[in-house]
Amino acid sequence: MKRLKLKSMLAAIAIAFCLIAIASYAQANKTLTLATSPDYPPYEFKDTAVSGNEIIGFDIDIAKYITKELGYELKVVGMDFNGLIPALQAGRADFVMAGMTPTAERKKNVDFSDLYYEAQNTIVANKGSNLTKAEDLAGKKVGVQLGSIQQEAVKKMPGVQLAALNRIPDIIQEIKSNRIAAGVIEDTVATGYAAANPDLEFNTIPNTEESGSAIAFPKGSRLVPEFNRVLQQMKASGQIKELATKWFSRPIPQEPAQANQPAVASKFGLDFGKILPSLPYILSGIWVTLTFTLLSAFLGFIWGIVLSLFKISSIKPLFWFATAYTSIFRGTPLILQLTLVYFATPQLTGYNISALQAGVITFFLNSGAYISETIRAGIQAVDKGQKEAAESLGVPYKLMMGDIILPQALKNILPALVNESIALLKDSALVSVIGVEDLLRRGTIVGAEKYIYFEPLIFVGVIYYLMVLSLTWGANVLERRLQTSS
């Protein structure tokens, strides 16, 4: 009887788990993930003082309307523009909307919907430069956003030197710094920068080929005809035009009157008052940055110890593995390792690794390679007599390393470990390339939203500096205590 009850209970539990799994699968199938680059107002951006982390804009409203009509839930994720198509190919997103034009090159890798909005290219240059036509750009260095339709258009202009940059704010700043003569961006985006930068001039030029925004999908996606059907309905009903009027006519942040500007703004051209409403949004990135740093530092330290023991081991395969591992991870760029882990893992294994997991795994694997060399040097710096004395007393190898050698080695290499931790803290800003909203990315998002450049980056730089000072102070206190106890 008891066995029958137990079997019934186990069967009920199994059925419950099956039902939960089925429900979760059904819910996942009813949720579509949109990938976008939220630094492109008014298409997609963040009103950090009002909506906080929520991505809003023209494209987002269209996506919400379509997914609602089709009965799907919508999940929006942000990342750099040049990572959007790789995200589709890796299965990290169901579709992309980012003011993206369906070029012939892009069509080789992804499918596109019908065009839902057409815009014109605009030449942006310093006022008085008289760069008003495409022909005027001959012999000039011209900035475009990396991977954009403007990049392809400028490539076809004779005699133009192309400068491909990651973001529109970078183009504007390069123009102001006179590193490039002009930039070519979309007219709807140029409107906001025109209002915020009276020292620049903006001139629309005719498109040399079909130009417009479409929705990108993975190759062979079943969603394309469904989305096209709703897009046609939106065009016929005037819904697209209504949304365009809503977003492209929105008030643009204006420069405050000169009389109301603080002295620092008039002297250096900076106005930190603009970012005050967005400070809570920026400051919340501290926890994201510290999470990456602390997890990566802890795991990297443990892995570094393991690798260092492999390197001093008499077992040749372990020695060869640790040496080859260190050579690979120290010989390739960290950003390359990060993008491979994040984008290649779903494609190769089918596991949809999160940005947090990808960042922590990459950083601790990379950090472990460097730390292993530091720990190995510390172990070898310990007097050989310590090891010989332990062996003569019959102390097992594990106890000798754990209780005698490693504590002395770690004490000697503490400054080097602190330096590695500081480097890890600063390098954590690289996670912004896979869409993680750490301190740096939040600063750039605020800059794009406010049509400014230096103020949010300077503020973020100060925060990084204060965190490094705190880490250095804590390490100095620990070092003094270790010296006192010895």
NORZIKA-V253446 format. One record per residue. N is the residue number from 1. RES is the residue in one letter. PHI is phi in whole degrees, -180 to 180 (none if undefined). NEAR is the number of other ideal C-beta (glycine too) atoms within 10 Angstrom. D_CENTER is the distance of its C-alpha to the mean C-alpha in whole Angstrom. Layout:
n	res	phi	near	d_center
N	RES	PHI	NEAR	D_CENTER
N	RES	PHI	NEAR	D_CENTER
This chain:
n	res	phi	near	d_center
1	M	none	5	59
2	K	-65	6	56
3	R	-64	7	55
4	L	-64	8	55
5	K	-64	9	53
6	L	-63	10	50
7	K	-64	10	50
8	S	-64	10	50
9	M	-65	10	47
10	L	-64	10	45
11	A	-65	10	45
12	A	-63	10	44
13	I	-64	10	41
14	A	-61	10	40
15	I	-63	10	41
16	A	-62	10	39
17	F	-63	10	36
18	C	-63	10	36
19	L	-63	10	36
20	I	-63	10	33
21	A	-63	10	31
22	I	-64	10	33
23	A	-63	10	32
24	S	-65	10	28
25	Y	-63	10	28
26	A	-64	10	30
27	Q	-66	10	27
28	A	-63	10	24
29	N	-71	9	26
30	K	-96	12	26
31	T	-115	13	23
32	L	-108	19	21
33	T	-101	18	17
34	L	-102	24	15
35	A	-102	24	12
36	T	-151	29	11
37	S	-113	29	10
38	P	-80	28	11
39	D	-133	26	12
40	Y	-136	24	15
41	P	-66	26	18
42	P	-94	21	20
43	Y	-68	26	19
44	E	-154	26	16
45	F	-165	26	14
46	K	-126	25	15
47	D	-89	17	18
48	T	-65	23	17
49	A	-81	16	21
50	V	-114	11	22
51	S	-94	12	20
52	G	64	12	17
53	N	-81	13	14
54	E	-72	12	16
55	I	-87	20	15
56	I	-128	19	18
57	G	137	24	19
58	F	-58	26	22
59	D	-62	30	20
60	I	-66	22	19
61	D	-64	18	23
62	I	-64	25	24
63	A	-63	24	22
64	K	-62	14	23
65	Y	-64	18	27
66	I	-65	27	27
67	T	-65	23	25
68	K	-66	12	28
69	E	-63	14	31
70	L	-90	14	30
71	G	84	8	30
72	Y	-109	17	26
73	E	-86	12	24
74	L	-116	16	21
75	K	-119	13	17
76	V	-111	20	14
77	V	-123	16	11
78	G	-108	23	8
79	M	-163	25	5
80	D	-64	21	6
81	F	-59	21	10
82	N	-74	16	11
83	G	-103	20	9
84	L	-71	24	11
85	I	-67	20	14
86	P	-57	20	13
87	A	-64	24	12
88	L	-65	22	16
89	Q	-66	16	17
90	A	-86	19	16
91	G	77	14	17
92	R	-86	25	14
93	A	-146	24	15
94	D	-88	19	19
95	F	-159	25	18
96	V	-127	26	16
97	M	-133	26	17
98	A	-159	25	15
99	G	59	25	19
100	M	-89	25	19
101	T	-96	23	22
102	P	-79	21	24
103	T	-76	18	25
104	A	-62	8	27
105	E	-67	9	24
106	R	-68	18	22
107	K	-65	12	25
108	K	-71	8	25
109	N	-110	13	22
110	V	-140	20	22
111	D	-97	19	24
112	F	-126	21	24
113	S	-81	23	26
114	D	-66	15	29
115	L	-65	16	28
116	Y	-114	23	27
117	Y	-160	20	27
118	E	-117	11	28
119	A	-135	22	27
120	Q	-116	13	28
121	N	-81	23	27
122	T	-132	22	27
123	I	-86	23	28
124	V	-112	26	27
125	A	-153	23	29
126	N	-64	15	30
127	K	-60	11	33
128	G	91	8	36
129	S	-79	17	35
130	N	60	10	37
131	L	-97	21	34
132	T	-108	15	35
133	K	-128	12	35
134	A	-60	21	33
135	E	-64	11	36
136	D	-70	17	36
137	L	-85	23	32
138	A	-59	13	34
139	G	81	10	34
140	K	-108	16	31
141	K	-92	15	28
142	V	-121	26	25
143	G	-93	26	22
144	V	-141	25	20
145	Q	-80	26	16
146	L	-58	14	15
147	G	82	22	16
148	S	-91	25	18
149	I	-67	25	22
150	Q	-64	23	22
151	Q	-61	19	22
152	E	-68	18	24
153	A	-66	21	27
154	V	-71	23	27
155	K	-57	11	27
156	K	-87	10	30
157	M	-82	17	32
158	P	-66	9	34
159	G	77	9	34
160	V	-95	21	30
161	Q	-93	13	28
162	L	-86	14	24
163	A	-127	20	21
164	A	-92	16	18
165	L	-119	19	15
166	N	-70	17	12
167	R	-136	21	12
168	I	-60	28	16
169	P	-57	22	16
170	D	-65	20	16
171	I	-64	25	19
172	I	-60	25	21
173	Q	-68	20	20
174	E	-64	18	21
175	I	-65	23	24
176	K	-64	15	25
177	S	-86	9	25
178	N	63	8	28
179	R	-83	11	25
180	I	-129	22	26
181	A	-78	22	28
182	A	-161	26	27
183	G	-135	30	24
184	V	-121	27	24
185	I	-135	23	22
186	E	-75	24	23
187	D	-63	16	26
188	T	-67	21	25
189	V	-78	21	21
190	A	-63	25	24
191	T	-57	18	26
192	G	-65	22	24
193	Y	-70	22	23
194	A	-65	17	27
195	A	-69	15	28
196	A	-91	17	26
197	N	-133	20	27
198	P	-67	10	31
199	D	-85	11	31
200	L	-114	19	29
201	E	-120	18	31
202	F	-129	19	30
203	N	-131	19	32
204	T	-75	14	31
205	I	-123	20	32
206	P	-64	9	34
207	N	-75	15	31
208	T	-83	12	33
209	E	-152	11	32
210	E	-58	11	31
211	S	-136	20	27
212	G	-179	16	26
213	S	-98	24	23
214	A	-140	22	23
215	I	-94	28	21
216	A	-99	26	20
217	F	-134	20	21
218	P	-62	20	21
219	K	-57	11	24
220	G	79	7	27
221	S	-64	18	26
222	R	-74	7	28
223	L	-79	19	27
224	V	-57	18	27
225	P	-64	9	31
226	E	-64	17	30
227	F	-66	25	28
228	N	-61	17	30
229	R	-61	14	33
230	V	-71	18	31
231	L	-61	21	30
232	Q	-63	13	34
233	Q	-64	14	35
234	M	-66	19	32
235	K	-67	15	34
236	A	-66	9	37
237	S	-85	10	37
238	G	85	10	35
239	Q	-65	16	32
240	I	-62	20	30
241	K	-63	12	32
242	E	-63	11	32
243	L	-68	20	28
244	A	-62	18	28
245	T	-64	11	30
246	K	-61	12	29
247	W	-91	20	25
248	F	-83	17	26
249	S	-109	10	29
250	R	-68	14	27
251	P	-61	7	28
252	I	-102	14	26
253	P	-55	14	25
254	Q	-104	10	28
255	E	-70	16	29
256	P	-67	13	32
257	A	-59	7	35
258	Q	-58	8	36
259	A	-68	6	38
260	N	-91	9	36
261	Q	-80	16	33
262	P	-67	12	34
263	A	-59	7	35
264	V	-65	12	32
265	A	-71	18	30
266	S	-74	12	33
267	K	-83	9	33
268	F	-111	9	30
269	G	75	12	29
270	L	-110	17	26
271	D	-141	20	26
272	F	-73	16	24
273	G	-62	14	26
274	K	-66	21	24
275	I	-96	23	21
276	L	-55	11	23
277	P	-64	14	23
278	S	-100	24	19
279	L	-60	15	20
280	P	-58	11	19
281	Y	-65	23	16
282	I	-66	22	15
283	L	-65	14	17
284	S	-66	15	16
285	G	-75	21	12
286	I	-60	17	15
287	W	-64	11	16
288	V	-62	20	12
289	T	-64	25	12
290	L	-67	15	16
291	T	-60	16	15
292	F	-60	26	13
293	T	-66	23	15
294	L	-66	15	19
295	L	-63	17	18
296	S	-67	26	17
297	A	-66	21	20
298	F	-64	13	22
299	L	-67	17	22
300	G	-65	24	22
301	F	-66	19	25
302	I	-62	13	27
303	W	-67	19	25
304	G	-64	24	26
305	I	-63	20	30
306	V	-60	14	30
307	L	-64	24	30
308	S	-65	25	32
309	L	-68	18	35
310	F	-62	20	34
311	K	-71	21	35
312	I	-101	15	38
313	S	-76	13	39
314	S	-85	6	42
315	I	-84	9	41
316	K	-59	8	40
317	P	-58	9	37
318	L	-66	16	35
319	F	-63	14	36
320	W	-65	12	35
321	F	-61	15	31
322	A	-63	23	30
323	T	-67	14	31
324	A	-66	10	29
325	Y	-59	18	26
326	T	-62	21	26
327	S	-62	11	26
328	I	-68	12	24
329	F	-75	19	21
330	R	-87	13	22
331	G	-98	8	23
332	T	-124	12	19
333	P	-63	10	16
334	L	-62	17	14
335	I	-66	14	11
336	L	-67	10	13
337	Q	-62	19	14
338	L	-64	22	10
339	T	-68	19	10
340	L	-66	14	14
341	V	-63	19	13
342	Y	-73	28	11
343	F	-90	20	12
344	A	-83	14	16
345	T	-57	18	17
346	P	-63	17	17
347	Q	-71	12	19
348	L	-89	10	21
349	T	-113	9	22
350	G	85	8	22
351	Y	-89	9	20
352	N	-83	12	17
353	I	-66	18	15
354	S	-79	13	12
355	A	-64	19	9
356	L	-63	15	11
357	Q	-63	15	13
358	A	-62	23	12
359	G	-66	26	10
360	V	-64	23	14
361	I	-61	19	15
362	T	-63	25	14
363	F	-70	26	14
364	F	-75	23	18
365	L	-65	19	19
366	N	-70	22	18
367	S	-64	26	20
368	G	-59	25	23
369	A	-64	21	24
370	Y	-72	21	24
371	I	-64	26	25
372	S	-61	27	28
373	E	-68	17	29
374	T	-65	20	30
375	I	-67	26	31
376	R	-59	22	34
377	A	-64	14	35
378	G	-66	21	36
379	I	-64	22	38
380	Q	-71	13	40
381	A	-80	11	40
382	V	-69	17	42
383	D	-54	10	46
384	K	-61	8	47
385	G	-61	8	50
386	Q	-63	13	48
387	K	-68	17	47
388	E	-64	10	51
389	A	-66	13	52
390	A	-65	18	50
391	E	-66	12	51
392	S	-68	8	55
393	L	-87	8	54
394	G	78	6	53
395	V	-72	15	50
396	P	-58	10	47
397	Y	-59	12	44
398	K	-62	8	42
399	L	-67	10	44
400	M	-61	17	44
401	M	-70	19	40
402	G	-74	11	39
403	D	-106	11	42
404	I	-118	16	43
405	I	-77	20	41
406	L	-59	18	37
407	P	-57	12	38
408	Q	-70	16	39
409	A	-64	22	37
410	L	-65	17	34
411	K	-63	16	36
412	N	-73	15	36
413	I	-101	20	33
414	L	-54	17	31
415	P	-59	13	30
416	A	-67	16	28
417	L	-67	19	26
418	V	-64	17	26
419	N	-60	15	24
420	E	-65	19	22
421	S	-65	23	21
422	I	-64	18	20
423	A	-62	13	18
424	L	-66	23	16
425	L	-61	20	15
426	K	-74	16	14
427	D	-68	18	12
428	S	-61	26	10
429	A	-63	18	8
430	L	-66	21	7
431	V	-66	27	5
432	S	-64	24	2
433	V	-71	18	3
434	I	-105	26	4
435	G	92	21	3
436	V	-74	26	5
437	E	-89	22	7
438	D	-82	23	8
439	L	-58	26	11
440	L	-64	25	9
441	R	-65	26	7
442	R	-63	26	10
443	G	-64	25	12
444	T	-69	23	11
445	I	-65	27	11
446	V	-63	27	14
447	G	-62	25	15
448	A	-67	26	15
449	E	-67	24	17
450	K	-92	22	19
451	Y	60	21	20
452	I	-129	23	19
453	Y	-128	19	18
454	F	-73	15	19
455	E	-56	21	20
456	P	-66	28	17
457	L	-71	17	15
458	I	-64	13	19
459	F	-62	18	19
460	V	-64	26	16
461	G	-61	14	17
462	V	-63	10	20
463	I	-64	17	19
464	Y	-58	18	17
465	Y	-63	11	21
466	L	-66	11	23
467	M	-66	18	21
468	V	-65	15	22
469	L	-61	11	25
470	S	-64	10	25
471	L	-64	17	24
472	T	-65	15	27
473	W	-62	10	30
474	G	-62	12	29
475	A	-67	17	30
476	N	-64	13	33
477	V	-64	10	34
478	L	-62	13	34
479	E	-65	14	35
480	R	-65	10	38
481	R	-66	10	39
482	L	-66	14	39
483	Q	-68	10	41
484	T	-68	7	44
485	S	-78	7	44
486	S	-83	7	45
